[in-house]
Amino acid sequence: MDQVMRDNVTEYPSTINVLKRFNLFPEVVVGAFFRAFTAVSDQLKIRTKECWTVNRGNGLPPVLSCEGIGDPMYFYVHSVFFLHGILMALVFLLGSFISQSVWGGLLSVLCFFYNHGEATRVQWTPPLRESFSFPLHTLQMLVVTLALSVSRPGRSFVCWIALTTIMFMLPWQFAQFSLATQTLSLIACYMLKAIDSTKFKAILYGQVIGLAVSFVLLFGNLMLLTSLFSCVLVGAFVIVFAEPVLNKLNQIVQWIVQGILLVLSIVGVKKLVGLVLGVADDAHIFDILRSKFGDYRNFHTMLYTCAKEFDFLELETYGKLSKSLLLPLVALVVLVISAEIMRSLVARLRGQSTTKKEDEQAETSELTEQAPVIYHLFQLAAYTVMAVAIMRLKLFWTPQLCVMASLICSKKYFGWLHARCFSKAVLVLVIAAAMSIGGWQNLKEQFAIFGEYSNVPLEQLVEWVNTNTPREAVFAGSMPTMANLKLSTERAIVNHPHYEDEGLRARTMEVYSVFSRKPVSEVHAKLKAMGVQFVIIEDNWCRSRPSPGCGMADIWDVEDPANRHRKTSACVEMAEKPEPYFRRVFKNQAYDVFAIVVDPMAPPPQQAPPQQKQETPPPPPQQKQETVLPQQKQETPPPQQKQETPPPQQKQETPQQTVPPQQKQQATPPQQTVPPQQKQETPPPQQKQQPPPPPQTPPPQQKQETPPPQQKQQPPPPQQQQETPPPQQKQETPPPQQKQQPPPPQQQQETPPPQQKQETLPPQQKQQKQVTPPPQQNQQTPPPPQQKQPPPA
């Protein structure tokens, strides 16, 4: 949970609360159930999954495939499908209640199955937020419908409305717009006197409590406070509390004043709260509506409107709904119910104009009895507008059509038709048989879709990222690709598909500048400023044009007219010649991966310094590594006057510690030959090596190789190192050794000076390899501990 609430990988370098941003409460609940399920199944030794290796051929590596509810993915998908099984039960209950007939509920479920492809997307994308939220939305509508049917809903209804509203809002950030349409439908019912102020307030209180609790559970998500739902709630309370004044007006004037108050409240609160809190996360929704019904266009609206899901409702949908007779049936129901409501409303207005209070009260009570049906009628109107404007929102519209189809079994509205068909059952059977002609065809098309998902280029990309980039690497690219990359590689990304956040929209726009006609240098500067290390470009995003004016370069032409004169986009230029700003590191048939060059203006110096460094430091360590053996072989050479002491030291080596590493170092003496000495007799190269020691940091490498044996080799190293370093040959003068004798007594007052030299000289003599003889005086200072510190590091 801490990683979920403090995530700095999903929107690098920002740290975000994933629960607050992505509404992941369903995953938290499902994950908790999965852990409990696996614990119980493991305890009872119940086999819950089967796994096998699949050889895919075509040069592809084998993969491990598992099936069964014990697999995390299967458990997750089964949980979503279980919720939609509950959805079918809720559709049945809702249809049965508003039609006052079980046959109406059965007809609603049948309509849902016959139009399943137009009613939900759960079969294709189970992880969508709507897959968890829509069943809870239907439950909330059922509770509101029950509250409308009672004369005075008590606290229990308020609590149920609040609870279901919370359950609906937590999984899905778009729930606020659906709830806003619900509140507007209830306002319409209140304005028509279908519900009184007491009932209306009870429902509003439940919604307000649900909004407040959701705000807290979502860690203070300010988008809820500036949402259309909260603004509509404020407008509803303004109308309700102004009832004593408005009741004094004529009904027509009253409606006009209520409409004006509602619009002013919504717009005023939206603007005021947005300015005070500085939040504009849902501003793109209103921009999309402006672009739908006007000529307003910008980068963000065109990203939406160029996508098929956000286009107007296609004609194919009308055809499919008509073949199953759902659309004609609901059209008949809406006409009949609307005529009945208009009749009651006109009668009430006539009674009010003729001051016949009894007739007015009678018509008002008749409208009150029809409150649930009137609410669902207005709700259908709202969902129809949403679906026609944005095709993706037909998931609200089609289920509502199925619920409204149940009213064909209502005795109040279609009792005359039941009498001619002998009974409701006969009517339902006739309608079902007629629907089956087109409905069964729709089901067969759904059942015929069978296959498996395969994306070899994406798989190659993920494998390359996992094996060739560090875990701290930062990537940028198209939103869908970044989502897959984050899930499969856990690398840091700077943008993702959650487009409801204002900051993320601006960040995505910066990343998508690779598809614009801007100069490559400007694109490089933008990506570098964001901390991006690798950018992934898809060829179909760069060059394709799904429809006229909807290519990425065309979208950028609207936002960036200054560069419209350029013929090619930045991504095309990068593909042809990425240098000097980018460097191609991976390519396959679908993806190009470019590394961001940190300093594109000076590429040669980047290559030259490492060569110089490799030329200067490596040779000395190599010579030292080569000379270590000769130096070990120099144990015998007479040039060192104090080689007389080594024999006793060698004798001391055997009794004290005969460690294998020492033996390996001593195993070389038998191969001691004079030629290496002759090679070492040439001090000039060594003198040349002595000046560079300051930059030569390889001695720690020798220490890293010998730190473990240093403790054991304290006696022998001095022999090998005293005898080995050519500097000592240059330091044939024994004074430095005499200088080294005084400190040993301080450390150890033992009589054998050679041993003291052995204890102190290893680090000092190592320094002599690194530093010229003059600084030997400094060798008595604490360099030895300084040299001992790096090896542990």
VEXMARDREN-425978 format. One record per residue: x, y, z of N, C-alpha, C in turn; residue in one letter. Coordinates in steps of 0.1 Angstrom, whole numbers, plus 5000, padded with zeros to 4 digits. Layout:
N
XYZXYZXYZA...
# end
This chain:
793
500849885000500050005000500950135000M502050125006502950235006503450264992D503750164985504250184971503050234962Q501850194965500750244958500450394961V500650434973500350564977501450664975M502650614973503850694970504550634958R504050664946504550604934505350714926D506650694924507450794917507850734903N507250634899507650564886506550594875V505350604879504250624869504350764862T504650864870504751004864506051064868E507150994864508451044867508651194863Y509251274871509851244885508851274896P507651294893506651334903506251204911S505951224924505451124932503951144934T503151034931501651054931501050944939I499850964943499050864951498150794940N498450674938497750594927496350574930V496050554943494650544947493850664944L494450784946493750904944493650934929K494650904922494650944907493850844899R494050714901493550614892492250534897F491750574909490650504914490850354915N491850304921492250164921491650084933L490650134940490050064951489549924947F488949904935488549774932489749674932P490949714927492049634927492549594941E492449694950492849674964491949564970V490649574967489649474973489949334966V490049334953490249204946491549144951V492649224953493949174957493849114971G493049174980492849124993492148984993A491048984985490348854983491248744977F492148784968492948684962493948624972F494548714980495448664990494748575000R493548605004492848515013492448385006A492048394993491748274986492948174985F494148234981495248144979495748084992T495648165003496048115016495147995020A493848005018492947895022493147775012V493347805000493547684990494847614993S495847694996497147634999497047555012D496347605022496247535035495447405033Q494447405024493647285022494247205010L495347245004495947174993495047144982K494347254978493347244967494047304954I494047224944494747274931493747364924R494347484922493447594916493947644903T495047584898495447624884496347524878K496447524865497347434857498247514848E499447484848500447554839501147464830C501547504819502347434809503147524800W504147474794504947554785504447544771T504347654764503747664751504947694741V505247604732506247634721505447704710N505847824708505047904697505647894684R506847844682507447834669507847974663G508147974650508448094643509648174649N510548104656511648164662511348234675G510048224680509648284693510048194704L510448254715510748164727509448104733P509647994740508447934747507948024758P506748014761506148094772505347994782V505248034794504547964804503148014805L502147924803500747954803500047884814S499247964822498547904833497047934832C496247844836494747854836494247814850E493147874854492547844867492447964875G491447964884491148074893492348104902I493248014904494448044912495448134906G495348154893496248244886495748384888D496548484891496148624894495248684883P495648664871494948724860493548664859M493448534860492148464859491248504871Y491848514883491048564894490548704892F491348784887490948924884489748934874Y489948864863488848864853487648794858V487748684865486548624870485748714880H486548794887485948894897485048994889S485649044878484849134869483649074864V483748954858482648884853481548854863F482048824875481048804886480248924889F480849044889480149164890479049184879L479449144867478449164856477349054857H477648944863476548854866475548914876G476048994886475149064895474449174887I475149234877474449334869473149284863L473249164858472049104851470849084861M471249054874470249044884469649184887A470449284887469949424890469149474879L469449444866468649484855467249414856V467249284860465949214861465149284872F465749314884464949374895464449514891L465349594884464949724880463749724870L463949634860462849624850461549574856G461649484866460449424872459749534881S460549624887459949714896459249824889F459849884878459249994872458049954863I458049824859456949774851455849704859S456249684872455349614881454949474876Q455949404870455749274864457049204862S457049074866458248984864458548974850V457448974841457748954827458549074821W458349194827459149304823460549294826G460849234838462249204842462949104832G462248994829462748904820463048964806L462149044801462249114788463549204788L463749274800464949354800466249274799S466249164806467449084806467649024792V466548984785466648934771467149034762L466749154763467149264755468649294757C469149284769470549304772471349204765F470949074766471748974759471748984744F470649014739470549024724471349144719Y471649244728472349364723473649374732N474249264736475349264745476549344739H476849334726477949394720477849544721G476649604722476349744722476149794737E476049704746475649744760476849744769A477949674765479149674774480349634767T481549664773482849634767483649544776R482949484786483649404796484249284789V483749224778484249104772485649134766Q485849264762487149294756488149354765W487749434774488649504783488149504797T488349394804487849384818488449484828P489649524826490249624836489649764835P488749794826488249934825487549964838L487650094842486950144854485450114853R484850134842483450114840483049974843E483949874840483649734843483349704857S483949784866483649764881482549854885F482449974879481550074884480150064879S479950014866478550024861477649934868F477949804873477049734881476649804893P477549884900477249954912476350074908L476550134896475650244891474250194890H474050074885472750014884472049994897T472949954907472449934921471950074926L472750174924472450304929471150354923Q470950334910469650374904468450294909M468650164913467650094919467150144932L468150184940467850244953467150374952V467550464942466850594940465450564935V465250464927463950434922463050394933T463550314942462750274954462350394963L463350484964463050604972461950684966A461950694953460950774946459550704947L459450584950458150514950457550524964S458250564974457650574988457250724990V456350744999455850875001456850965008S457450905019458450985027459650895030R460650895022461850815024462550865037P462850765046463450795059464950795058G465550785070467050785070467650665064R466950555064467550435058467750455043S466850515037467050545022468150645020F468250745029469450835028470750765029V470850675039472050595041472350505029C471350435023471550345012471950424999W471350544998471750624986473150674988I473550715000474950755002475950645000A475550525005476450405003476650364989L475550354982475650314968476350424959T476150554963476850664956478350654958T478750624970480150604973480750484965I480050374965480550254958480650284943M479750374938479750404924480850504920F481250594929482150694926483650654928M483850564938485250524941485950454929L485350364922486050294911486250374898P485450484896485450544883485350694884W486350764878486350914878485250974870Q484650904860483650954852482250944859F482150874870480850864877480250994880A481051094882480451224886479551274875Q479851254862479051304851477751224850F477751094853476451024853475651064865S476251084876475451134888474951274886L475651354878475151494875473851474866A473851384857472651364849471451314857T471851234867470751174876470151294884Q470951384889470451494897469651584888T470051614876469251694867467951624864L467951494863466651424860465751434872S466251434884465451454896464951594897L465751694893465351834893464151844884I464251774872463051784863461851724869A461951614876460851554883460251654893C461151714901460751814911459951934905Y460551984894459852094887458452054882M458351934878456951884873456051844884L456551864897455751824909455551674909K456351594903456251454904456851404918A457751484923458251454937458151584945I457851574958457851694966459251724972D459351834978460551884983461151794994S460351725002460851635013461551515006T460951454997461551344990462851384982K462751494976463851544968465051574978F464751634989465851664999466551535004K465651435006466251315012467251255002A466851254989467751194979469051284978I468851414978469951504977470951494989L470351475001471251455012472151325011Y471451225006472251095003473351124993G473051194983474151224973475251304978Q474851404986475851494992476751415002V476251335010477051255019477951155011I477451095000478251014992479451084986G479151214981480151294975481251334986L480851364998481751405008482651295012A482051175014482851055018483751015007V483351024995484250984984485451084983S485151204986486251304986487251274996F486851225008487751185018488551065015V487850965010488450835007489350844995L489150944986490050964975491151064978L491451084991492551164996492451304992F491251354992491051494989491151534974G490651444966490651474951489851594948N490551704945489851834942488951824930L489151734921488351724909486851694913M486651634924485251604929484551734933L485351824939484751954943484452044932L485152034921484952124909484152044899T483651924902482951844892481551904889S481051864878479651904874478651854884L478951734890477951684900477851774912F478951814917478851904929478152034926S478452084914477852214910476352194908C475852084902474452064901473752044914V474451984924473851964937473652104943L474552194942474352324947473152394940V473052384927471852434920470552374925G470552244928469352174932468952234946A469852254955469552304968469052444967F469552524958469052664956467652664952V467252574943465852564938464952524949I465352424957464552364968464252474978V465352544983465152634994464452764989F464452784976463652894971462152864968A461752744972460452694969459352794975E459452834987458352924993458153044984P459153104979459053224970458553184957V459053074951458753044937457252994936L456752934947455352884946454352994944N454753124947453853234945453653274931K454553214922454553254908453753164900L453353204888452653114879453553004875N452952884871453752764869454752784857Q454352844847455252874835456452964840I456053074847457053164851457953094862V457353014870458152934880459252854873Q458852784862459752694855460952784849W460552894844461652984838462653034849I462053074860462953124871463853004876V463252894878463952774883465152734873Q464852744860465852714850466952814851G466652944853467653044853468553024866I467853004877468652984890469552864888L469052754882469852634880471152664872L470952724861472052754852473052854859V472552954865473453054872474252984883L473552894890474252824901475352734896S475052654886476052564881477252634875I476952734867478052814860478852894871V478152954880478853034890479652954899G479152844904479852764913481052694906V480852654894481952594886483152694885K482852814881483852914879484552954892K483752974902484253024915485152924921L484652794922485452694929486752664921V486552674907487752644899488852754901G488452874903489352984905490052974919L489152944929489752944942490652824944V490352714939491152594941492252574930L492052654919493052634908493052504902G491852444900491752314894490952324881V491552254871490852254858491052114852A490952014860491151874855490151834845D488851874847487851824837487451934827D488352034825488052134815488052084801A488851974799488851914785487451854781H486651814791485351764788484451864781I484451984787483752094781484252144768F485652134767486252164754485852064743D485651944747485251834737483751874733I482951914742481551944738481552064729L482452164732482452284723482952244709R483852154709484352104695483352024688S482451954696481451874690480351954683K480052064690478852144685479352284680F480652304678481152424673482452404665G483152514662484352504655485652514664D485452504677486552504686487452384684Y488752404683489652294682491052324689R491552234696492952244701493552104701N494752094706495451964706494651854713F494151884725493551784734492251744728H491451834723490151804718490251714705T491251744697491451664685491951524688M492751514698493151374702491851294705L490851354711489651284715488751264702Y488451364696487551364685488051274673T489351264671489951184661489851034664C489651004677489450864681488050814678A487950694673486650644670485650634682K486250604693485350594705484650724709E485350844705484750974709484151044698F483850974687483151034676481651024679D480851084670479451074671479050924670F477850894675477350754674477150714660L477850604656477850564642476450494638E476150504626474850444621474750294623L475850234623475850084625475150044638E475350124648474750104661473250104660T472750214653471250224652470750094644Y471450054634471049934627470949804635G471949784644471949664652470849674662K470649784668469549804678468249794672L468149824659466849814652466549674648S467549594644467349454640466849374652K467349404664466849334675465549384681S464949484674463649544678463749624691L464949644696465049714709464649864707L465249924697465050064695463550094691L462950014682461550044679460650024691P460949924699460149894711460150004721L461350054723461550164733460950294727V461050314715460450434709458950434711A458350314710456850304712456550334727L457350274736457150294750457350444754V458350514748458550654752457450744747V456850714735455750784730454550774738L454250654742453050624750453150694764V454350674770454550734784454550884783I455250934773455251084772453851144770S453051074762451651124760450851114773A451051014781450351004794450851114803E452151144804452651244812452151384808I452151404795451651534790450251554793M449451444792448051454795447851494809R448551434818448451464833448951604835S449951644829450551784831449651894826L449051864814448151964809446851984817V446451864822445251864831445551944844A446751934849447052004861447152154859R447752184847447852334844446452394842L445552314836444152364834443552384847R443752284856443152294870443652414877G444952444875445552564882445052694876Q444752694863444252814857442852844861S442052734863440652754867440452744882T441552744889441552744903440752624909T440852514902440152394907441252314915K441352334928442352274936442252124936K440952074936440851924937441351854925E441051914913441651854901443151864900D443651974905445051994905445751894914E445251874926445751774935445651634930Q444551604923444451474917445451444906A445651544898446651524887448051524893E448251594904449651594910449851464916T448951404923449051264929449251164918S448651184906448851094895450251094890E450851224889452251234885453151174896L452851194908453651134919453750984918T452650924915452650774913453550734901E453650824892454550794880455950844882Q456350884894457650944896458850854891A458850724895459950634890460050634875P458850624868458850614854459350744848V458850854854459250984848460751004850I461250964862462750974864463550894853Y463150774851463850694841463650744827H462550814824462350874811463350984809L463551074819464451184818465951124818F466151024826467450964826467850904812Q466850844805467050794792467350914782L466651024784466951134775468351194777A468851194789470151244792471251144786A470951014788471950914782471950914767Y470750944761470650954747471551064741T471451184748472351294743473751254745V474151194756475551164758476051064748M475250954745475650854735475750914721A474850994717474851054704476151134702V476451214712477651304712478951224712A479051124721480251044723479850904722I480350834712479850694710480250604722M481350634728481850544739480750544751R479950644752479050654763477750574760L477750504749476550414747476350304757K477450284765477350184775476350224786L476050354787474950404796473550394789F473650424776472350434768471650294766W472450204761471850074757471250004769T471949984781471249924793469950004797P470050134796468750214799467650184789Q468050164777466950114767466349984771L467249894776466749764780465749774792C466149864801465249884813463949944809V463950044800462750104795461850014787M462449914780461649814772460749734781A461049724794460249644803458849704805S458749834802457449904805456349864795L456749784785455749734776454849634783I455349584795454549494803453749574814C453849704814453149784825451649784822S450849754831449449754830448949894828K449549994835449050124835449150184821K450250154814450450224801450050134789Y450050004791449749914780448749804783F447849844792446849744796445949714784G445649814776444849794764445549694754W446849694754447549594745447549454751L447549444764447549314771446149244768H445149334769443849274766443649214752A444249274743444149224729445049104727R446149094735447048974734446748864744C445648874750445148784760445848784774F447148814774447948824787449248884784S449948914795451348964794452248864788K452048744793452948634789452948614774A451748614768451648594754452348714747V452148834752452748954746454248944746L454748904758456248894760456848784751V456148674749456648564741456648614726L455648684722455548734708456748824706V456948924715458049014714459348944714I459548854723460848774723461148704711A460048644705460248564692460648664681A460048774681460448874670461848934672A462148954685463549004688464648894685M464248774686465248664684465848664670S465048704660465548704646466848784645I466748904649467948994649468848974661G468248944672469048934684469948814684G469448694679470348574678471448594668W471248674658472348704649473448784656Q473048874664474048954672474748864681N474148774687474748684696475748594689L475348544677476248454669477548534665K477348664662478548744659479548754671E478948764683479748774695480448634698Q479648524696480248394699481348354688F481248414676482148374666483548444668A483648544676484848604679485648514689I486748454683487548364691489048384686F489948394695491348404691492248424702G493448474700494348494710495148624707E495648684717496348814715497848784712Y498348844702499748834699500248964693S501349014699502049134694503549114696N504049054686505549014686506449134687V506149244679507049364680507049424694P505849424701505749484714506549384724L506449254722507149164730508649174729E509049204716510549224714510949354721Q510149454721510449574727510649564742L509649494748509649474763510849384767V511249284759512349204762513649284761E513749364751514949454750515049544761W513949604765514049704777514449624789V513949514792514249434804515749394804N516349364793517649314793518749414790T518349534784519449624780519349764786N518449784795518349914802518349894817T518849994824518849984839517450004844P517149964856515849974861515550114864R516550204865516250344867516050424854E515950354843515750424830514450494829A514350604822513050684821512650684806V511450654804510950634790509750734788F509650764775508550854770508050794757A506750814753506250774741504750784741G504050714732502650724731502050664744S500850714747500250674760499950524761M499350454751499150314752500450234754P501450264747502750194748503350214761T503250334767503850364780503050284791M501750264789501050184799501550034798A501749984786502249844785503649834791N504449934788505849934792505949934808L505150024814505150024828504749894835K503749834829503149714834504149594833L504849584821505649474818507149484822S507649604824509049624827509249704840T508249764845508349844858509349964856E509650004844510550124842509750244844R510450354847509750484849509350544836A508150604836507550664825507150804829I506950894819506651034821505151064817V504550974810503150994806502450864805N501050864805500250744805498850784801H497950694799496650724793495650794802P495950814815494950884823494951024820H494051064811494151204806493251304813Y492651264825491851354832492551454841E493851434842494651524850495251634841D495151764846495551874838497051874836E497851844846499251834845499751724836G499051614836499451504827499151534812L498051614810497751654796498851744791R499351834799500451924795501751844792A501951744801503151664799503051574787R501951514784501751434772501951524760T501451644760501651734749503051754746M503851774757505351794755505951664748E505551544753506051424748505651404733V504451444730503951424716504551524706Y505351614711506051704702506951634692S507251504695508051424686507351394673V505951404673505151384662504851514654F505351634660505051764654506051794643S505951914637506951954627507952044633R508052044646509052124653510452074650K511452164651512852114648513252014659P514051924654514551814663515251864675V515951974674516652034685515652074696S514552134692513552174702512852064708E512651954701512051834707513051774717V514251774713515351714722515351794735H515251924734515352014746514151984755A512951964750511751934758511851804765K512351704758512451564764513551564775L514651634772515751644781515351714794K514551824793514051894804513151814813A512451714807511551624815512351514822M513551494819514351384825514251254817G513851264805513651144797515051094792V515250964792516450904788516250824774Q515050774773514750694760513350734756F513150754743511850784737511550674727V510350634727509850524718508850584708I509150554696508350614685507750494677I506450494675505750394667505550454653E505850364643505850414629504450454625D503450374630502050404626501550534633N502050574644501750704650502450814642W503550784637504350894631503950924617C503550824609503350844595501850824591R501050754599499750714594498750834596S497650824589496550924590495250854590R494650824601493450744601492250804594P492250934594491151004586491751144583S491151214573491651344569491751444581P492851504583493051594594493351534607G493451404608493651334621494951274622C495951294613497351254616497951334627G498951284633499551354644500151484640M500751484628501251614623500151714620A498951664615497851744612497351804625D497251724636496851774649497751884654I499051864652499951964657499952094648W499552074636499452194627498452294633D497352244639496352324646496952404658V497752324665498252384678499552464675E500352434665501552494662501652544648D500952644644500952694630502252754626P503152794636504352854632505352754624A505152624627506052534620505252454609N504152504605503352434596504052424582R504852524579505552524566506552414565H507052354576507952244575507352114568R508052054560507451944552507351814560K508351784568508451654575508351684590T507851584597507751594612509051544618S509151574631510351554638510651404639A509651324641509851174642510451114629C509951174617510551124605511951164603V512351284607513751324607514551244616E514051214628514751134637515050994632M514050934625514150804619515250804608A515350914600516350914590517750954595E517851044604519151084609518951134623K519051044633518851074647519951164653P521251154648522351224653522151374649E522751464658523451444670522651444683P521351464682520551484694520051354699Y519851254691519451124695520351014690F520250894696520950784691520050654691R519950594680519050484679519650364686R518950304695519450184702518650064700V517450074694516649954691515749984680F515449884672514549904661513949764657K512649764654512049644648510949704639N510049614634509149654624508049754629Q507949774642506949864647507449974656A508549954662509050054672510450094669Y510750224672512150274672512350334686D513550294692513850344705515150434703V515050554708516150654707516550694721F517950694723518450744735518750894734A518450964744518651104744520151134747I520751214737522051254739522151374748V522951354759522951464769523551594764V524651584756525351704751525551684736D524551714728524651684714525651774707P525951894713526851984706528351944707M528651844715530051804716530251654717A529851584706529951444707531451394706P532351464698533751404698534351404712P534251514720534951514733534451404742P533251354740532751254748533551124745Q533951104733534650984729536150994732Q536651114731538151134732538551114747A537951184757538451164770538451024775P537450944772537550804777538750734771P539150774758540250704752541550744759Q541650874762542850924769542950854783Q541850854789541850794803542150644802K541650584792541950434790543350414787Q543950514779545350504776546250524788E545950624796546850654807546750564819T545450544824545350464836545550314834P544950264823545050114822546550064821P547450134813548750074812549450064825P549450174834550050154847549550034855P548250014856547849894863548249764856P548249764843548749644836550149624839Q550949734838552349714841552549674856Q551749734864551849694878551449544880K550349514873549949374874551049284868Q551649334858552749254852553949254861E554149364868555349374876555149314889T553949294893553749234906554449094907V554349024896555048894895556548914895L557049004886558449024887558949084900P558049164906558449224919558449104929Q557549014928557648904936558848824933Q559248824920560448754917561648834921K561548954925562649034930563049004944Q562348914950562648884964564148844965E564648784954566048734955567048844951T566648944943567749034938568549104949P569849104947570649174957570549324957P570049394947570049534948569449594960P568549524966567949564979568849514990Q569449604997570349575007569649505019Q568449535020567749475032566949355028K567349285018566749165014567249055024Q568249085032568648985042567548955052E566749055054565649035064564548945058T564348945045563248855040563348715044P564548655045564548515049563848495062P564248575072563548545085562048575083P561748675075560348705074559648585067Q560348525057559748405051559548295061Q560548285070560448185081559248215090K559048345092557948385100556648365093Q556648365080555448345073554848205076E555748105076555247975077554747945090T555347985101554747955114553548035117P553548165112552448245116551148205108Q551248225095550048205087550548155073Q550048035070550347985057549047975050T548648095044547348105038547448075023V546448015017546547985003546848104994P546248214997546648334988548048364989P548648355002550048385003550848284995Q550448154996551248054989551148084974Q550048134969549948164955550948274952K551048374961552048484959553448434960Q553648334969554948284972555348184961Q554348124955554548024945555348084933A555348214932556048274921557548284923T558048294935559448304937560248194930P559848064930560647974922560848014908P559948094903560148134889560848274888Q561448314899562148434899563348434890Q563348524881564348524871564948674870T566048684866566648814865566148894854V565648834843565148924832564049024837P563148974845562249084850562949194857P564049154865564749264871565349364861Q565849304850566349384840565249474834Q564149414833563049504828562749614838K562949574850562649684860563749774863Q564949734858566149814860565949944852E565049944843564850064835563850154843T564350234852563450314860562750424853P563350474841562650584835561150554832P560850444827559350424825558650424839P559350374849558650374862558550524867Q559550594864559450734868558350804861Q558150764849557050814841555750774847K555850654853554550604859554350664872Q555350714879555250774892554450904891Q554750994881553951114881552451094880P552050994871550550984869549950914881P550650854891549850794902548750864907P548851004909547651064914546451034907P546451044893545151004887544950854887P546050774889545950634888545250584900Q544050554899543250494911543250344910T543850274901543750134901544350064913P545350124921545750054932544650004941P543550084943542450024951542049894945P542149874932541649754926542549634932Q543849664933544749564938544349544953Q543949654959543549634973542249554974K541349574964540149504964540349354962Q541449324954541749184952542349124965E543149204972543949154983543349184997T542249264998541849305011541649185020P540949085016540748975025542048915030P543048885021544248835026545148935033P544849065032545749155038545949135053Q544749095059544949065073545748945076Q545548845067546448725068547748745063K547948835053549248855046549948975052Q549649015064550349125070551849105071Q552248985075553648955075554248945061P553548865052554248845039554148965030P553049045029552949145019554149235019P554649275031555849365030556949305022P557149175024558249115016557949125001Q556749094998556549094983556449234978Q555849324987555749454982556949544984Q557649504995558949584997559849544985Q559849424982560849374972560349404958E558949414956558449424943558549564937T558149664945557949794938559249854933P559349874921560549944915560950064923P559950144927560350264935561350234946P561150114952562050074963563450064957Q563550004945564849994939565450134937Q564650224934565050364933565350414947K564650364957564850404971565850314978Q566850274970567850184976568350234989E568250364991568650425004567750375015T568250315025567450255036566850355045P567150485044566550575054565050565054P564350555043562850545044562450425053P563250315051562950195059563150225074Q564250305076564550335090563450425096Q562950505087561850595091560650515094K560550405087559350325090559550235102Q560750225107560950145119560350215131Q560550345132560050415145558550395147P557650405136556250385139555950255143P556550145138556150015143556250005158P557350045164557450035178556250105185P555750205179554550275185553350175184Q553250115173552150025171552349895179Q553549845178553949715185555349735190Q555649715202556949725207557649595207Q557349505198557949375197559349395193E560249295196561649305192561849285177T561149195171561549175157561049295148P561949385144561549495135561049445122P561549335117560949295104559449275105P558949215116557549205116556849335117Q557449425124556849555125556749615111Q557849595104557749645090556749575082K556549455085555549385077554149435080Q553949485093552649525096552349665090E553349745090553149885086553449915071T554449835066554849865053553849825042L552949725044552049695032551349825027P550649895036550050015031550950115026P552150135034553050245030553650215017Q554050095015554750055003553750064991Q552550034994551550054983551450194980K551650284990551650424987552850454979Q553950394982555150424974555050384960Q554150284957553850254943553050374937K552250434944551450534939552050674939Q552950694949553550824951555050814950V555650914946557150924945557750904958T559050874959559650844972559650964981P559751094976559751204985558651204995P557351174990556251175000556251065009P557350985011557350875020557150935034Q557551055037557351105050555851115053Q555151145042553751155044553151015046N553850915042553350785043553150745058Q553950805067553750775081552450825086Q551950925079550650985083549550885080T548250915083547150815082546750765068P547650785057547150725045546850575046P547650495054547250355054545750335057P545150395068543750375069542950425058P543450535051542650585040542650485028Q543750405027543750305017542950185021Q542750165034541950055038540550085037K540150205037538750245036538150205022Q538850245011538250214998537850064995P538749974999538349834996537049795001P536649825014535349785018534249845010P534549975006533450044998533249964985A
# end
